[in-house]
Amino acid sequence: MDNLTSILEFIKIRGPIIPIQAAKEIGTNILMASAMLSELSAKGSVKVSSIKVGGTPLYYTPGQEIKLQSYLKYLNDKQKVAYEKLKQQKILLDTKLEPVMRQALRQIKDFAKPLEVTSNQETSLFWKWYLLPNDEATRIIKNKLGMKSTKKTPSTPKTTPSSPPKQKSQKTPLEKISQKKEIKKHSPPKTHPFQSPQDTFVEQMLKYFSKNNIRVVEHNLVRKNSESDFIVEIPSALGGIKYYCKAKNKKFLNEGDLSSTYGKSQLKKLPALLLTTGKLSKKAQLSADTEFHQVKIIQV
């Protein structure tokens, strides 16, 4: 049995673990053990926690998530409060929380899972208790939004339309953004497969990308002439850097726009970019300077 296999079997029995435990198990140093754990993580054999034990993350196998609760002592006081609130309520609406609570939820990534939900043409960010089944999350979110639940709830936050939509591009409540259209990887393209002469806002965004040598990797139309999601690659001295980009054709952006952009970027594990034709409200500007300072906002 090689060392990688030995460490993996050890994690299955004793996990979650830290590198020093793996090092002792196979008789090597922490540096080598950390490298092996990183290799197992890259292969998807093990997961890595955001909780740090002495500055080191925990490594565990799928199915051992519940054991992470044994390491709550490594959270700070604010994070513990957020943890307890989410554990009790299961689902929390981001815009209804105090700024301190919002920030804490963003820090306890092991326990708080972001969900972006669209209802009545408004996108909201919810936080889900990490062990809560998706069908139960859907039921609670529908209740919070004042929607009637069907007898059979879907296994994901997506729902089936109750009546035929007028346009193919229309989305039903709680439908997660999922339409993705790959484009050719030449930079920057003059034309795009998803470009539509009827959608002037998309055209405006594509012109902005082309002018700034930004390559579009993926595009998802959320609402015609109003909102789109992009994955873009921005040139830098160190090479292209990928961003999750939310583009909104809206006169005034609110805190919900910021929180949903940030939440979606966290889901995709990419830095956040928000392009808008409008301005931030006073309250949104305050949030942008504090809890959402990671989101780069550009008025186009």
Number of C-alpha atoms within 10 A of each C-alpha: 5 7 16 15 12 13 21 21 13 18 20 16 12 12 20 23 20 22 23 15 17 25 19 12 14 15 11 13 13 16 12 13 24 17 12 20 25 17 14 19 16 11 10 12 14 23 21 20 19 15 21 14 15 8 7 16 17 21 24 27 21 11 8 16 17 11 11 16 11 9 13 12 11 13 17 10 11 13 21 17 15 21 21 12 16 19 18 9 11 18 25 24 18 23 18 11 11 9 15 12 18 21 18 20 26 20 16 18 15 17 25 24 20 27 24 21 22 21 15 10 14 10 18 22 23 22 22 23 22 19 13 13 12 17 16 17 23 22 18 18 22 19 12 12 13 9 13 9 13 11 6 8 17 16 13 15 22 20 17 13 11 8 7 10 11 7 7 7 12 14 20 19 21 23 17 18 17 12 12 14 13 14 16 13 10 10 13 17 16 9 12 15 9 15 13 12 9 10 14 14 20 24 18 13 20 21 15 14 18 16 10 12 15 21 23 26 19 19 22 18 22 22 16 16 17 17 19 21 23 20 23 20 21 16 14 8 6 6 9 13 14 18 22 25 28 25 25 25 20 15 11 15 20 18 21 18 21 26 26 23 26 28 23 22 21 17 13 12 11 16 18 24 22 20 19 22 18 15 16 21 14 13 11 20 17 14 18 20 11 12 16 22 14 13 20 15 19 13 12 12
